[in-house]
Structure formats: structure tokens, C-alpha cells
Amino acid sequence: GKALLIETAEGNILRFEDFETINGPNLHIYLSANLDDTDYVDLGELKATTGSVNYNIPDGTDTDKYHYVLVWCVPFEVLFSYADL
């Protein structure tokens, strides 16, 4: 699938198209500067394991700073999946 940063009149969104990942406990979507959880913005819990879905990016987020989207397992601190932006 694809991970896209999209600017709208209401703000920025992250859009997954043709997305697919495995399910796990307490998975969150992170915009991240690297492939770990040291410099990231948490966009909330995983909404779906397949398909197309949007995540709102908080106002004021410098999206140029982030190069990856992570599917992160919060309780076990494990990377489930990622995409380059």
C-alpha cells in the first residue's frame, strides 16, 4: 500500500491506501524521524488492518521532520510495520 501526507483546508492528514498489516495489542500509528520510538508524533490507535484510512495530524506538526510511518506496539515497544514517506 501507500502512505501519503495530504494537506487539506481543515489541516494535514496521513492517508493509507491499499493498506495491510497484521493485528496486535494496542497498535498505534506514529509519524517518526527514524525506525524507533525516540522522535515521533502519535496519531492514535490503528483504525483498521486493511483498506484505506485517514489519520489527522495535529496542528503545528512539522511534517518535513518525519520520514517514516510506523505501526508500533505500545505495550511491547515493538515495530510491527513501517512505510517511507
N, C-alpha and C positions, 0 to 999 in steps of 0.2 A: 504494500500500500504506500500511500504518500502522507507526509506530514507537511502542512502548509501554514505559514503565518499570513493572515489576511487582515488588512485594515478596513474597518467599516466606519460609518458615521457614528455608531454607538461605542466604538473602541476596537481594540485588536482582539482577534480570536486565533486559536490554534485549531485547524481542521484536519481530522484524519479522514482519508478516503481509501476505500477498499482495505480497511484496517483488519488485522487478525493477530491475536495473541492468546496465550493460554491464561486461564484464570488462576488466581491465587489469593491468599489472605491479605486484605487491606492494601490493595494496589492503588498507587497514586500516579498521576501524570506530573512530571517535572519538566520545566524548561531548565536546561543545565548548560553550564560553561564547559563541562567535562563529563566523563562517564562515571562519576560517582556522585555522592550527595553532599559535596562540600560547598558548592556555589550554585544555587538553584532557586526557582520560584515554583512553589507547589500550586498546581492548577486544580487540585481536588482529586476525589476518588475516580477510579476508572469507571466510565459510564457504560461501556459495552466491550465485549471481547472480539466482535466482528462488526464490519459495516463502516458507515460514515458517521462522524460525530464531531461536535464543536465544543471547545473549552474556552471560556472567557479568560483573557489575560488581564490581570489587574492594571488599572490606570497607573501611568508613571513607570511601568516596566520598560527598561532599555532592552528591547528585543535584539539589538545588534550584538549584545554581550553574550547571548546564548546560542550555541551551535548544535545542540542536541535536544531531542525529546526523549525522556526516559519513562519507562513503565517500571516503577520502583515498589518493591515490597517493603512497607514501612516497618512492621514488627521484626523482620529478619534482616533488614538492611541489605537486601539483595536486588541486583539489577535483573529484571525479567526480560526486558527488550529495550531497544532504542532505535532511533532514526536520526539521520543527519538533517539539519535544517539548511 
